[in-house]
Amino acid sequence: MNHYTKAQTANIHNETFAFIEVNEKDHVLTITLDREKKKNALHPQMVNELAFAMQYAHHEARVWVVLIQAKGNVFCAGADLKAFMGILGEYDSSIPMPNGEVLVGELFNKIHKPTLAKITGDVYAGGFFFLAGSHIVVAQEDVKFGLPEVKRGLYPFQVMAALLRVMPARKVIDWCIRGYNLPVHEAEKYGLVSHVTSAEDIDNQVNNIIEELKQNSPSAVRMGLEAYDHIQPDAATHKYLMEMLQKTVSSKDGQEGLLAFREKRPAVWTGE
């Protein structure tokens, strides 16, 4: 992933972000999803901001660990479909357009820094990129995990590819084609979550893991994660999966599913 150069990201702490907050302290870069009113749904510029922050983490030697968290009781509801269809709305962001298309499934590739996700809210659809892309996931025991795309006439193409990195294929397919909520402890059993904890203890658990990571050689960890990235799906795979999503959205069933969801009624499928 080479969406932003080192020179572009060098003054990150003087930039204006519309959809995330970025803080750096004691070798830890904390990225907070800050779109609570929209359930932290992924807006195209929000994806650019995330790519900018992650690219900074890759370039900056002072950053040893990346922590991702979110405001509100929904960690991320997936893609903001209206925004991705061109209805962007107004926002104040100084983050420039990237040097090429940013695919959500690639956000975590080529960072080569330990990434920890702190999950204190429900996760749906494209929100699972954060869990599947992070190296360590700490989740509260009361959050919900759902993949409802097939109930909307869609399919979680890129999410499926991301989940296959960390979960057994049969479980991933079962979840994607049935569209149910997966209990957190079951997500831990299948490898999507590293640690399950209470709301009262999650900060403690996250801080302990970060301190443990900081005791290790950042150079050794960086090179190990670079080697790991060499065996993961490439950009061409993610591009194909994005094209399949766009094809599904434009199908008759895709349009009917989205309309039925907005109108709060059962969808009438035709198989077209």
MIBATI-752067 format. One record per residue (C-alpha): x, y, z; residue number from 1. Coordinates in nm, 3 decimals. Layout:
<pts>
{{X; Y; Z}; NUM}
...
</pts>
This chain:
<pts>
{{0.000; 0.000; 0.000}; 1}
{{0.159; 0.326; -0.114}; 2}
{{-0.128; 0.572; -0.106}; 3}
{{0.062; 0.852; 0.069}; 4}
{{0.433; 0.936; 0.081}; 5}
{{0.637; 0.996; 0.394}; 6}
{{0.651; 1.367; 0.308}; 7}
{{0.272; 1.385; 0.274}; 8}
{{0.208; 1.228; 0.614}; 9}
{{0.493; 1.396; 0.806}; 10}
{{0.272; 1.671; 0.956}; 11}
{{-0.018; 1.444; 1.045}; 12}
{{-0.080; 1.613; 1.380}; 13}
{{-0.146; 1.945; 1.206}; 14}
{{-0.400; 1.797; 0.967}; 15}
{{-0.779; 1.827; 0.995}; 16}
{{-0.968; 1.499; 1.008}; 17}
{{-1.343; 1.485; 0.950}; 18}
{{-1.412; 1.125; 1.043}; 19}
{{-1.133; 1.002; 1.273}; 20}
{{-0.914; 1.127; 1.556}; 21}
{{-0.539; 1.058; 1.561}; 22}
{{-0.317; 1.077; 1.870}; 23}
{{0.042; 0.969; 1.925}; 24}
{{0.203; 0.903; 2.262}; 25}
{{0.481; 0.678; 2.392}; 26}
{{0.531; 0.498; 2.057}; 27}
{{0.158; 0.426; 2.021}; 28}
{{-0.054; 0.576; 1.742}; 29}
{{-0.421; 0.572; 1.846}; 30}
{{-0.681; 0.599; 1.570}; 31}
{{-1.037; 0.661; 1.687}; 32}
{{-1.336; 0.626; 1.456}; 33}
{{-1.529; 0.948; 1.515}; 34}
{{-1.857; 0.921; 1.327}; 35}
{{-2.080; 0.812; 1.612}; 36}
{{-2.404; 0.959; 1.474}; 37}
{{-2.361; 0.746; 1.159}; 38}
{{-2.257; 0.436; 1.356}; 39}
{{-1.901; 0.491; 1.231}; 40}
{{-2.008; 0.379; 0.882}; 41}
{{-1.722; 0.396; 0.632}; 42}
{{-1.740; 0.711; 0.415}; 43}
{{-1.496; 0.733; 0.118}; 44}
{{-1.308; 1.024; 0.280}; 45}
{{-1.304; 0.834; 0.609}; 46}
{{-1.128; 0.551; 0.423}; 47}
{{-0.877; 0.804; 0.284}; 48}
{{-0.816; 0.937; 0.636}; 49}
{{-0.762; 0.586; 0.769}; 50}
{{-0.519; 0.511; 0.486}; 51}
{{-0.334; 0.838; 0.560}; 52}
{{-0.300; 0.752; 0.931}; 53}
{{-0.197; 0.393; 0.863}; 54}
{{0.058; 0.509; 0.605}; 55}
{{0.200; 0.749; 0.864}; 56}
{{0.237; 0.458; 1.105}; 57}
{{0.425; 0.266; 0.838}; 58}
{{0.663; 0.555; 0.759}; 59}
{{0.725; 0.682; 1.115}; 60}
{{0.994; 0.490; 1.309}; 61}
{{0.866; 0.636; 1.639}; 62}
{{0.539; 0.441; 1.600}; 63}
{{0.576; 0.089; 1.737}; 64}
{{0.210; 0.001; 1.792}; 65}
{{-0.120; 0.108; 1.631}; 66}
{{-0.437; 0.106; 1.843}; 67}
{{-0.777; 0.132; 1.674}; 68}
{{-1.089; 0.215; 1.872}; 69}
{{-1.426; 0.385; 1.814}; 70}
{{-1.671; 0.621; 1.979}; 71}
{{-2.028; 0.511; 2.050}; 72}
{{-2.203; 0.178; 2.097}; 73}
{{-2.144; 0.068; 1.735}; 74}
{{-1.778; 0.021; 1.652}; 75}
{{-1.854; 0.020; 1.278}; 76}
{{-2.171; -0.055; 1.081}; 77}
{{-1.985; -0.120; 0.755}; 78}
{{-1.990; 0.091; 0.439}; 79}
{{-2.196; 0.407; 0.406}; 80}
{{-2.368; 0.293; 0.085}; 81}
{{-2.512; 0.638; 0.007}; 82}
{{-2.167; 0.794; 0.026}; 83}
{{-2.007; 0.522; -0.186}; 84}
{{-2.281; 0.581; -0.446}; 85}
{{-2.174; 0.947; -0.469}; 86}
{{-2.387; 1.124; -0.205}; 87}
{{-2.091; 1.246; 0.000}; 88}
{{-2.239; 1.536; 0.201}; 89}
{{-2.026; 1.814; 0.347}; 90}
{{-1.715; 1.758; 0.558}; 91}
{{-1.403; 1.945; 0.666}; 92}
{{-1.090; 1.739; 0.598}; 93}
{{-0.741; 1.848; 0.493}; 94}
{{-0.640; 1.495; 0.397}; 95}
{{-0.556; 1.493; 0.023}; 96}
{{-0.675; 1.240; -0.229}; 97}
{{-0.456; 0.928; -0.226}; 98}
{{-0.203; 0.827; -0.491}; 99}
{{-0.437; 0.564; -0.631}; 100}
{{-0.757; 0.388; -0.528}; 101}
{{-0.783; 0.282; -0.162}; 102}
{{-0.947; -0.058; -0.125}; 103}
{{-1.086; -0.110; 0.225}; 104}
{{-0.958; -0.467; 0.231}; 105}
{{-0.603; -0.333; 0.185}; 106}
{{-0.606; -0.076; 0.466}; 107}
{{-0.403; -0.294; 0.700}; 108}
{{-0.161; -0.431; 0.441}; 109}
{{0.202; -0.321; 0.436}; 110}
{{0.185; -0.127; 0.765}; 111}
{{0.429; -0.367; 0.931}; 112}
{{0.348; -0.246; 1.282}; 113}
{{0.152; -0.445; 1.545}; 114}
{{-0.211; -0.335; 1.519}; 115}
{{-0.451; -0.380; 1.809}; 116}
{{-0.829; -0.333; 1.783}; 117}
{{-1.022; -0.238; 2.095}; 118}
{{-1.386; -0.335; 2.034}; 119}
{{-1.630; -0.166; 2.271}; 120}
{{-1.929; -0.153; 2.034}; 121}
{{-2.118; -0.372; 1.789}; 122}
{{-1.956; -0.462; 1.457}; 123}
{{-2.136; -0.526; 1.128}; 124}
{{-2.047; -0.589; 0.763}; 125}
{{-1.736; -0.394; 0.656}; 126}
{{-1.651; -0.323; 1.018}; 127}
{{-1.488; -0.666; 1.025}; 128}
{{-1.197; -0.534; 0.819}; 129}
{{-1.072; -0.382; 1.143}; 130}
{{-1.092; -0.713; 1.329}; 131}
{{-0.956; -0.933; 1.052}; 132}
{{-0.681; -0.683; 0.965}; 133}
{{-0.558; -0.627; 1.320}; 134}
{{-0.305; -0.861; 1.474}; 135}
{{-0.469; -0.857; 1.818}; 136}
{{-0.838; -0.799; 1.892}; 137}
{{-0.970; -0.730; 2.242}; 138}
{{-1.352; -0.725; 2.260}; 139}
{{-1.607; -0.657; 2.528}; 140}
{{-1.819; -0.959; 2.616}; 141}
{{-2.147; -0.775; 2.545}; 142}
{{-2.089; -0.660; 2.184}; 143}
{{-2.268; -0.803; 1.879}; 144}
{{-2.104; -0.927; 1.559}; 145}
{{-2.326; -0.944; 1.249}; 146}
{{-2.299; -1.004; 0.874}; 147}
{{-2.649; -0.916; 0.746}; 148}
{{-2.557; -0.845; 0.381}; 149}
{{-2.744; -1.141; 0.229}; 150}
{{-3.060; -1.019; 0.401}; 151}
{{-3.019; -0.691; 0.207}; 152}
{{-2.960; -0.853; -0.131}; 153}
{{-2.582; -0.806; -0.105}; 154}
{{-2.281; -1.021; -0.017}; 155}
{{-1.971; -0.944; 0.197}; 156}
{{-1.716; -1.021; -0.075}; 157}
{{-1.410; -0.839; 0.060}; 158}
{{-1.506; -0.912; 0.420}; 159}
{{-1.515; -1.282; 0.332}; 160}
{{-1.159; -1.262; 0.198}; 161}
{{-1.044; -1.076; 0.510}; 162}
{{-1.212; -1.323; 0.746}; 163}
{{-1.054; -1.618; 0.565}; 164}
{{-0.718; -1.489; 0.688}; 165}
{{-0.808; -1.559; 1.049}; 166}
{{-1.106; -1.800; 1.058}; 167}
{{-1.180; -2.150; 0.920}; 168}
{{-1.327; -2.137; 0.568}; 169}
{{-1.637; -2.344; 0.650}; 170}
{{-1.733; -2.112; 0.938}; 171}
{{-1.675; -1.801; 0.725}; 172}
{{-1.897; -1.931; 0.445}; 173}
{{-2.167; -2.041; 0.690}; 174}
{{-2.170; -1.695; 0.846}; 175}
{{-2.167; -1.508; 0.513}; 176}
{{-2.451; -1.704; 0.350}; 177}
{{-2.676; -1.723; 0.657}; 178}
{{-2.625; -1.366; 0.782}; 179}
{{-2.664; -1.424; 1.157}; 180}
{{-2.509; -1.258; 1.464}; 181}
{{-2.203; -1.441; 1.593}; 182}
{{-2.159; -1.447; 1.974}; 183}
{{-1.834; -1.291; 2.091}; 184}
{{-1.711; -1.605; 2.267}; 185}
{{-1.773; -1.803; 1.948}; 186}
{{-1.577; -1.539; 1.754}; 187}
{{-1.293; -1.597; 2.000}; 188}
{{-1.319; -1.973; 1.949}; 189}
{{-1.285; -1.933; 1.571}; 190}
{{-0.991; -1.691; 1.588}; 191}
{{-1.157; -1.358; 1.501}; 192}
{{-1.112; -1.225; 1.857}; 193}
{{-0.796; -1.267; 2.064}; 194}
{{-0.933; -1.176; 2.407}; 195}
{{-1.283; -1.128; 2.551}; 196}
{{-1.317; -0.912; 2.858}; 197}
{{-1.562; -0.700; 3.055}; 198}
{{-1.632; -0.333; 2.989}; 199}
{{-1.469; -0.252; 3.323}; 200}
{{-1.145; -0.436; 3.241}; 201}
{{-1.095; -0.373; 2.869}; 202}
{{-0.870; -0.067; 2.912}; 203}
{{-0.652; -0.263; 3.152}; 204}
{{-0.623; -0.556; 2.915}; 205}
{{-0.541; -0.335; 2.615}; 206}
{{-0.280; -0.135; 2.807}; 207}
{{-0.111; -0.453; 2.934}; 208}
{{-0.085; -0.592; 2.580}; 209}
{{0.056; -0.264; 2.448}; 210}
{{0.318; -0.251; 2.722}; 211}
{{0.415; -0.610; 2.644}; 212}
{{0.452; -0.529; 2.273}; 213}
{{0.669; -0.228; 2.352}; 214}
{{0.918; -0.452; 2.536}; 215}
{{1.002; -0.629; 2.209}; 216}
{{1.235; -0.523; 1.928}; 217}
{{1.035; -0.296; 1.694}; 218}
{{1.274; -0.381; 1.408}; 219}
{{1.231; -0.757; 1.450}; 220}
{{0.852; -0.720; 1.473}; 221}
{{0.844; -0.494; 1.165}; 222}
{{1.041; -0.740; 0.953}; 223}
{{0.834; -1.033; 1.075}; 224}
{{0.510; -0.859; 0.979}; 225}
{{0.658; -0.762; 0.642}; 226}
{{0.727; -1.130; 0.578}; 227}
{{0.371; -1.216; 0.683}; 228}
{{0.229; -0.965; 0.432}; 229}
{{0.405; -1.145; 0.148}; 230}
{{0.171; -1.443; 0.180}; 231}
{{-0.158; -1.249; 0.192}; 232}
{{-0.409; -1.172; -0.091}; 233}
{{-0.283; -0.910; -0.335}; 234}
{{-0.441; -0.586; -0.461}; 235}
{{-0.581; -0.758; -0.770}; 236}
{{-0.786; -0.990; -0.549}; 237}
{{-0.934; -0.701; -0.352}; 238}
{{-1.010; -0.510; -0.673}; 239}
{{-1.199; -0.810; -0.814}; 240}
{{-1.400; -0.845; -0.494}; 241}
{{-1.493; -0.474; -0.500}; 242}
{{-1.613; -0.515; -0.859}; 243}
{{-1.827; -0.811; -0.753}; 244}
{{-1.984; -0.601; -0.477}; 245}
{{-2.068; -0.325; -0.725}; 246}
{{-2.223; -0.584; -0.959}; 247}
{{-2.435; -0.722; -0.674}; 248}
{{-2.553; -0.377; -0.563}; 249}
{{-2.675; -0.300; -0.915}; 250}
{{-2.865; -0.631; -0.953}; 251}
{{-3.246; -0.640; -0.916}; 252}
{{-3.219; -0.830; -0.590}; 253}
{{-2.955; -0.586; -0.465}; 254}
{{-3.176; -0.286; -0.535}; 255}
{{-3.480; -0.459; -0.383}; 256}
{{-3.287; -0.555; -0.070}; 257}
{{-3.169; -0.200; -0.007}; 258}
{{-3.517; -0.058; -0.073}; 259}
{{-3.682; -0.312; 0.157}; 260}
{{-3.431; -0.231; 0.431}; 261}
{{-3.506; 0.141; 0.404}; 262}
{{-3.881; 0.074; 0.401}; 263}
{{-3.853; -0.172; 0.693}; 264}
{{-4.034; -0.455; 0.511}; 265}
{{-3.946; -0.808; 0.398}; 266}
{{-3.766; -0.820; 0.064}; 267}
{{-3.929; -0.989; -0.235}; 268}
{{-3.650; -1.178; -0.410}; 269}
{{-3.657; -1.270; -0.781}; 270}
{{-3.311; -1.423; -0.814}; 271}
{{-3.214; -1.161; -1.072}; 272}
</pts>
